[in-house]
Amino acid sequence: MDLPVLLITNGVLLPEARLKVPIRTKTNLAMLDRFVLNKVGSAKTLILVAYRIEEEKKTFETGTIALIEQVVCWSYNSHVQYTLHLLGVSRARIESFALPIASVKQLYTVPGDLNDEIKVEFLRNLKDFLTYLTFESIESAITLKKLLEEKNFDALADFSVAQLREVSFSTMLDYLATLDTSRRVLLANEWIKECIKSQSDPNEQLKRDHHKELVKLGTLIPANDLAKLRDKAQNVVRKYGSRVKSGNSVEALEGKLRDAQLPDGIRDRVWEEYDRLKGMNNQQSEYNVLLNYLDLVAALPWGKSTPDHIDISKARQVLDVTHDGMDKVKKRVLEFLAVRKLTDHATGPILCFSGPPGIGKTSIAKAIAKSLGRKFERMSLGGIRDESDIRGHRRTYVAAMSGRIIQALKHAGTNNPVILLDEVDKLYAGVSGSPSAALLEVLDPEQNNSFVDHYLNLPFDLSNVIFIATANDLSQVEAPLLDRMEVIEMSGYSHREKLHIAQNHLLPRQLDKNGICPDHLIVNPDAILHMIESYTMEAGVRQLERQLGAVCRHGALKLAEALNTDIAADVIPELHLPIVIDRTAVEHILGIAKFERLNLVKKLGRFKPGMVFGLSVSVLGGKVMPIEATTNPGKGKVQTTGKLGDVLKESIEVAKTWIRANSGRLSCSSLTDIDAHVHIPEGAVKKDGPSAGCAIVSALYSLAANRCVRSDTAVTGEISLTGHVLPVGGIKEKVLGAHRAGIRRVILPESNRADASELDDTIKAEMQIIFVETIDELLNVIMEKESGIKVLSKL
């Protein structure tokens, strides 16, 4: 008999059974198109279902003659999918196999010797199996019941085995090739008994359910991936098996709640919710919501805390090892720890470290947690616009969850961790409320002992938590929130401090990260200074660490090329060690210098009347701000460019008015018959604030008197109409910015003398700092002694 061949790699069709086969391969699609879809007449088609064993790369010698009952077709866009509904007719031996047609011989079963005891047991097991099958497939249960009435053991064995999903593909093929009816009944009876037993064993039931799902997936996965699928199935069974052994999830939850050390005020409320959960059907929509809620309650550290082990000497050592300089910050941190040590119930202040990026604000907070021996949790608040991120969502919402405070406590596992509120200046109020307002309760020691998260809806005591905040720009922090924190200003580093940090911290870390022995790569201090001056322009050290990382990667490449494949070699004959990095090597590795000292000044060329160096400060630290002014014939108007803010424009008006009022005494022009134009370069950057007043009045006086300002001097300070120089902020950052730019002479308001005293001794030794109280004193020290245009002195 010659029949069209349908070749499959998983799933076995037995006589009397039905099977749905999706058509995917080109061979099967060609057979379907030739013998089924284009067949003339309405008679149903007989085909041979052949079985491909991928492991052995051959076709099994026994197949199944099947009747195509239905062809199902569906299409999506340009894709067409066919599925054949097959009914098994009989077994067949493949005599010659040549796709798409094979020559087969129909096989007939042999009755065999089947005793009455086995028959009775088999029928009894099938009746029990019928109960299980009723829940799986009504149609299959009806067919099995009909076969039981007929007591056709040959058909009963094949049909019942076809309903089992736990039998492997290879075992099913061996069963298909078995012609002895008694042997097949014995096999079917054993498998049916195992299936019935698994229904009473919850572990086996769960394994069977997962195996069933994996069998379904097997029809969608190529046969060569089935081995991987079996491994995954075993892992799933192990995972879920262990869960079943631990007991029912609700019963396990009860044990967790008993161990949660719930406070007296909320214990009754939680157990009421638990009793309500026990009375629910697990199919109710609220069941999982309430279960997840109680899981969170049980997981929170209501009564778990970490004992403090405060050793001031150890804390001082930790801070000195991890951070260079910052004496004022370290002193305040040690004072904070000392108070915690002497007072058991001290709530203490909320510390807020403010300063430019990359100067060690986060690492200071980690050092505090390490000194206390507490868990450390970091909450990044940058860009948050929703109050629910802090206080959580109410449980009535879909996919509701607790806020970040409660999540941090759950993750820490203790009720007294150190929580870092990172970037509090980047919180924004949106349509969903103000996160800053939500933090007010969290950071208030008088209120946070009963913090209520919207999702938890239970008071949680946060008084034992140490909150530490960080910010780059305090002007962006809302006033009520800022009032609850003690601000500790952290300034940028000088070149010497950066060099020390690079040698002691950054370079060893990069060598370790890139797998280089410290003896194999040496970076000269001169090379590090060159990187600081020519390849970075920052208050912190993040960019510097990136440049050091690039140098280390260059060394790693050389070492790897010399070692070739023997990375464990003790001797590297083709490479001279150590690799020494000097200024020339830095330029070769990092390329052309990105920054030049006083780059803007060089672009301005010679100093002319109307040019002066001001000082500004931003979230990135302090820097030199060149100011240009020039005159044109006119009527005393002042034009401004450079994206100046309103306060800065008002400072220009104050300076112009003061010069006009004192022009006679100063023997200079009153600027009434000419127009002035004030410009500050870097026009894309917005500039504002009163601290440029001294620089602007110096520039306008330079124009009015036709005298040059000293090109080695930078100035900052606010001015008044009466000629006084008023204090400004950011003194340390501004002086460091001037120092980084190569300027060694700065003029500051007399009222800022105390701020200047906080500068490091090395900076003060290199800088000439002049303090002035009035504009007259300012003009006396900032102007060149001789009139005329002076050439920019080399710094």
NORJO-V572411 format. One record per backbone hydrogen bond with DSSP energy under -0.5 kcal/mol. CO is the residue of the C=O (numbers start at 0). NH is the residue of the N-H. Records with the same first field share a line. If there is no record, write none. Layout:
CO=NH + NH
//
This chain:
0=2 + 103
2=101
3=47
4=6
5=7 + 49
7=51
11=13
13=16
16=87
18=20 + 85
19=21
20=83
21=23
22=81
24=28
25=29
26=30
27=31
28=32
29=33
30=34
31=35 + 36
32=37
35=38
44=67
45=3
46=48 + 65
47=5 + 49
48=63
49=7
50=52 + 59
51=53
52=56 + 57
57=52
60=93
62=91
63=48 + 65
64=88 + 89
65=46
66=68 + 86
69=71 + 84
71=82
73=80
75=78
78=75
80=73
81=22
82=71
83=20 + 85
84=68 + 69
85=18
86=66
87=15
89=64
90=106
91=62
92=94 + 104
95=97 + 102
97=100
99=4
100=97
101=2 + 103
102=94 + 95
104=92
106=90
109=180
110=181
111=113
112=114
114=118
115=119
116=120
117=121
118=122
119=123
120=124
121=125
122=126
123=127
124=128
125=129
126=130
127=131
128=132
129=133
130=134
131=134 + 135
132=136
136=140
137=141
138=142
139=143
140=144
141=145
142=146
143=147
144=148
145=149
146=150 + 151
150=152
151=155
152=156
153=157
154=158
155=159
156=160
157=161
158=162
159=162
160=163
167=171
168=172
169=173
170=174
171=175
172=176
173=177
174=177
176=178
178=109 + 180
179=183
180=184
181=185
182=186
183=187
184=188
185=189
186=190
187=191
188=192
189=193
190=194
191=195
192=196
193=197
194=198
195=198 + 199
196=199 + 200
199=201
200=204
201=205
202=206
203=207
204=208
205=209
206=210
207=211
208=212
209=213
210=214
211=215
212=216
213=217
214=218
215=218
216=219 + 220
217=220
221=224
222=225
224=228
225=229
226=230
227=231
228=232
229=233
230=234
231=235
232=236
233=237
234=238
235=239
236=240
237=241
238=242
239=243
240=244
241=245
243=246
247=251
248=252
249=253
250=254
251=255
252=256
253=257
254=258
256=259
262=265 + 266
263=267
265=269
266=270
267=271
268=272
269=273
270=274
271=275
272=276
273=277
274=278
276=279
280=283
283=286 + 287
284=288
285=289
286=290
287=291
288=292
289=293
290=294
291=295
292=296
293=297
294=298
295=299
299=301
302=304
303=414
304=306
308=310
309=311
310=314
311=315
312=316
313=317
314=318
315=319
316=320
317=321
318=322
325=329
326=330
327=331
328=332
329=333
330=334
331=335
332=336
333=337
334=338
335=339
336=340
337=341
338=342
341=343
342=345
348=350
349=485
350=468
351=353 + 487
352=470
353=489
355=358
357=540
359=363
360=364
361=365
362=366
363=367
364=368
365=369
366=370
367=371
368=372 + 373
370=310
371=308
374=417
376=419
377=379
378=380 + 421
380=383
383=427
384=429
385=388
386=389 + 390
387=391
388=403
389=404
390=453 + 454
393=396
396=399
400=392
402=406
403=407
404=408
405=409
406=410
407=411
408=412
416=418 + 465
417=376 + 419
418=420 + 467
419=378 + 421
420=423 + 469
421=380
422=425
423=426
425=382
427=434
429=432
431=386
432=429 + 434
433=437
434=438
435=439
436=439 + 440
437=441
438=442
440=443
442=444
443=446 + 447
446=449
447=450 + 461
450=452 + 459
452=456
457=452
459=450 + 461
461=464
464=466
465=418
466=350
467=420
468=352
469=423
470=354
472=475
473=476
477=481
478=482
479=483
480=483
481=484
483=349
484=486
485=351
486=488
487=353
493=497
494=498
495=499
496=500
497=501
498=502
499=503
500=504 + 505
501=506
504=508
505=509
506=510
507=511
508=512
509=513
510=515
511=514
516=519 + 520
519=578
521=523 + 580
523=527
524=528
525=529
526=530
527=531
528=532
529=533
530=534
533=593 + 594
538=492
540=544
541=545
542=546
543=547
544=548
545=549
546=550
547=551
548=552
549=553
550=554
551=555
552=556
553=557
554=558
555=559
556=560
557=561
558=562
559=563
562=565
564=566
565=568
570=572
571=574
574=576
577=579
578=521 + 580
579=581
580=523
581=585
582=586
583=587
584=588
585=589
586=590
595=598
597=601
598=602
599=603
600=604
607=610
609=628
610=708
611=613 + 626
612=714
613=624
615=622
617=620
618=356
619=538
620=617
622=615
623=625
624=613
625=680
626=611
627=678
629=676
631=674
636=675
638=677
640=679
642=686
644=648
645=649
646=650
647=651
648=652
649=653
650=654
651=655
652=656
653=657
654=658
655=659
656=660
657=661
658=662
659=662
661=665
662=666 + 667
663=666
672=633
674=631
675=638
676=629 + 678
677=640
678=627
681=684
683=685
686=644
688=691
689=692
690=716
691=695
692=696
693=697
694=698
695=699
696=700
697=701
698=702
699=703
700=704
701=705 + 706
703=668
705=787
707=783
709=712
711=744
712=612
713=746
714=614
716=693
717=725
719=722
722=774
723=719 + 725
725=717
729=733
730=734
731=735
732=736
733=737
734=738
735=739
736=740
737=742
738=741
743=767
744=713
745=769
746=715
747=771
748=751
749=752
751=755
752=756
754=757
755=758
759=763
760=764
761=765
762=766
766=768
767=745 + 769
769=747
771=749
772=724
773=777
774=778
775=779
776=780
777=780 + 781
778=782
781=709
787=707
789=606
//
